[in-house]
């Protein structure tokens, strides 16, 4: 089968991860890279033996590209996804799909109209520990999921926010721990537990006065199945502790995956991350498998670069979906769900109300879904 002509927009840290995969996978032929910084694009192009562009519209209109990876700061995801659709190019977007529901809907609508595929990067779905939980739920080994718990307790230092000028600002990052550090875990929780009925949440900035965005958020959830859930995410624990998703079933079984350990991953910077593992597995008759699976996952983590490896697996699956003419594992519509969740948390605090799902884009307020509350900022900085 012919290789797909692929390209990249955004030659930054995670862009390097995508470029490495697109240049190595047998389904891909990396033909072009693009960045607003022409020198950076030229550097990438020289490394990977492809064309360099500083104008994404020109690259997409060249007729040379069939699929593009979008690795820009979050508020730019949707504009480039729409641009790709208008050029008839399939798009795989780094998390989150967009910083707002309005932008999600624009990107999804553009690709539906064009008949092109839109996918979201959520490579933690591909972790063996996550896949084991998914299969256990599908096989009825937990009965019905009745309680889902998402806990991410990490750390982001001032030097982290100084790495790139877009970090820590509402207009260029779109948000903090909800938008940047935990969309993967939000995606996994909803994927495993099913559609959400309503959510009540809070957020704040407790110990990062040098940035605008939130460093901590919590929420309680009622799922459409009747199950309940809890979200606690934070960048305020130094050193970082872990990121975990835990599912409890109606038959008393409990399972959990640790997607991230204390060595919290920073794309393009981290060289040593803890391997993802199942840290909990109380399925009747399978308790003995936990130690075996942990050994297997740690062995894999010692053998491969975890972050590059699972990015490559998802990019490969997206390319295979294009070749087969099917939907990818994580579609744009599924990517919208994690944006719904963090949007609901922002709005819930603003409105002091539970937010019903599905959540629609909002044009009636000028406060970025409640993110621009002056009262919150004055209190948080006292």
C-alpha positions, -999 to +999 in steps of 0.1 A: +000+000+000+013+035-009+027+056+018+007+086+029+023+120+022+024+136+057+033+170+071+037+189+104+026+223+116+044+234+147+081+226+150+083+228+188+088+202+215+059+178+208+064+186+171+097+167+172+079+137+186+055+137+157+082+143+132+102+113+145+071+091+141+061+104+107+096+100+094+099+064+107+065+048+102+062+026+071+027+041+063+042+077+062+063+098+039+071+131+056+072+157+029+070+190+047+071+209+080+059+243+088+065+268+116+060+306+120+097+307+129+112+300+094+146+292+109+131+265+131+112+250+102+144+250+081+162+232+110+135+205+111+134+202+073+172+196+072+170+170+099+142+150+082+150+156+046+117+174+036+105+209+026+102+238+050+074+263+051+065+293+072+031+297+056+007+267+065-018+277+039+008+275+012+020+241+025-016+227+026-025+242-008+006+227-024-012+195-033+017+175-019+002+168+016-025+142+024-023+142+062-010+168+087-001+167+124-010+199+142+014+206+171+009+243+177-002+261+210-037+251+218-057+281+206-042+276+171-053+239+168-087+246+154-077+273+128-052+250+113-075+220+114-101+240+095-074+251+070-064+215+065-101+204+058-105+232+033-074+219+015-088+184+016-061+172+041-067+148+070-056+162+104-044+147+136-044+173+164-024+173+196-044+175+228-067+193+234-087+194+202-091+232+209-093+256+238-130+262+233-161+243+223-167+269+195-134+261+180-140+223+184-172+226+165-156+247+137-129+220+132-153+191+134-178+208+110-151+216+085-138+180+083-174+166+081-181+190+052-148+181+034-151+144+040-117+143+056-107+126+089-101+145+121-083+128+150-071+137+184-038+126+200-047+107+232-018+082+233-024+072+269-054+052+256-029+030+240-011+021+272-013-016+280-027-008+315-054+014+300-063-012+274-066-039+301-092-018+319-111-012+287-112-049+279-123-058+314-152-034+313-162-046+278-161-082+291-182-074+321-155-083+346-165-053+368-202-057+364-211-021+356-187+008+363-203+027+392-175+050+404-146+066+384-118+086+401-093+107+383-064+120+403-034+140+389-011+156+414+019+170+396+042+200+397+050+228+372+078+252+382+083+288+372+111+277+348+086+254+331+063+284+322+094+303+310+103+276+284+079+291+258+063+325+256+028+311+252+027+292+285+007+304+314-015+329+295-052+325+288-050+338+252-021+317+241-023+285+263-061+285+268-059+273+304-037+255+329-038+221+344-072+213+328-062+224+293-026+215+291-016+188+317-047+166+321-068+163+289-054+128+284-067+116+318-101+135+313-104+116+280-096+082+296-121+087+325-150+095+302-140+068+277-141+041+304-171+054+323-193+065+295-212+097+287-217+124+313-250+137+326-239+166+347-208+181+364-201+205+393-167+219+396-142+245+411-108+258+400-082+282+413-046+293+411-030+286+445+008+287+443+016+299+407+012+337+410+035+343+380+009+328+356-027+337+347-041+301+344-054+277+370-031+252+388-058+232+405-093+220+397-119+196+411-153+182+400-180+157+408-198+140+380-230+121+374-228+098+344-258+090+322-255+054+334-262+066+369-226+061+380-207+089+397-172+102+394-146+125+409-119+147+394-089+161+413-062+176+392-033+199+403+001+212+394+007+223+430+025+193+445+063+195+446+076+170+438+049+156+416+032+124+428+012+106+401-016+106+376-041+079+381-075+067+368-094+042+390-126+024+381-149+006+406-175-019+395-210-029+407-196-064+416-171-049+439-141-052+416-116-023+414-090-016+388-066+013+382-040+026+358-012+050+367-007+069+335+020+091+350+044+088+379+063+114+400+086+121+371+060+141+353+064+142+315+073+174+297+072+169+259+106+174+243+123+178+277+118+147+298+142+119+292+132+097+322+095+090+329+080+063+350+064+036+329+026+034+330+013+005+350-018-010+365-014-002+402-047-018+412-065-050+400-090-066+422-109-086+396-120-120+411-096-147+399-072-123+383-055-107+413-024-127+407-019-111+372-011-077+387+025-084+395+031-101+361+016-071+342+036-046+362+068-065+353+058-065+316+051-028+316+083-019+334+102-040+310+086-022+281+094+011+298+131+001+301+132-009+264+115+021+247+110+058+251+075+056+265+063+090+252+077+086+217+067+050+215+030+055+223+027+087+202+041+066+173+015+039+180-014+063+178+000+081+147+004+047+131-032+038+140-044+071+124-025+064+092-038+029+091-074+042+095-068+065+065-055+036+044-085+015+054-110+043+049-123+040+085-126+063+115-095+065+137-097+052+173-099+088+187-120+110+165-125+147+166-159+142+181-144+121+209-117+148+213-144+173+219-155+155+251-124+165+272-130+201+261-166+197+273-154+186+306-129+214+313-154+239+299-180+226+323-157+231+352-149+267+343-186+275+337-198+257+369-176+279+391-188+310+373-225+301+375-224+283+409-245+255+392-241+219+379-235+220+341-257+196+320-242+177+292-239+179+262-223+213+266-229+238+238-205+265+226-213+298+243-213+332+225-234+351+250-205+358+275-173+375+270-155+357+298-140+327+280-164+302+297-157+318+331-119+318+328-117+356+329-134+362+363-119+393+378-133+383+412-114+351+411-081+367+402-083+394+429-090+367+455-063+343+442-036+369+443-043+383+478 
